[in-house]
Amino acid sequence: MLHKIRLNDDEEPWLLGDAEIYAIIAGISPEEDKPEVRIVDMPYLDTEDKQYYPN
């Protein structure tokens, strides 16, 4: 479970807009007892050095 995340160094040039930020999540699926890897888009991460608390 992800409780808090912080964007440390956004290298996207300001004139290109917000950076595209993704999280790669790996673990075991409790329903199937199989390994699982997911890529999750996190568009709300757009300000450096700010703490975010996803739902």
N, C-alpha and C positions, 0 to 999 in steps of 0.2 A: 504494500500500500504506500502510495506517495503522499506524504503529508505536507511537504514544503519543498519548493524549488526556487532557484535563483539564477538569473541569466548573468553570467560573469563577464564575458567579453564578446559583445556583438560586433562582428567584423563586417557587417553589411554597411556599405556606404549610405549616408543619410539620403542622398538623392534617389536611391533605389527603393526607399520605403523601409518598412519593417522586415526583419530577417524571418526566414521560414525556419521554425524551430520544431524539432521532432524528438520524441523520447523512444528509445528502444527498450522494450520490456521483455524479459525472459523469465520463465518459471515453469511450474507444473500445473496443468489444467486440473482442477479438483474434480470436474465432472468425468473426465476421461482417463485420468492418471497418465497423461502423455505430456512430453515437453511442448512448450508453446512459446513462440516469439511473436510479439506484436510491435508495430510501428504506429505511434500515436502522434497526430498533429497537435501542436500546442500553440495556436495562433495568439493567445493572450499574453505570451511571453514577449514583450516588445520594449521593455525598459531595463537598461543595465542596472545592476546593483540594487534591485528591488526584490523583496521576498514575495512569492506568490503561493497561495494556499488553494490548490485545486480541490474540487469536490470529490 
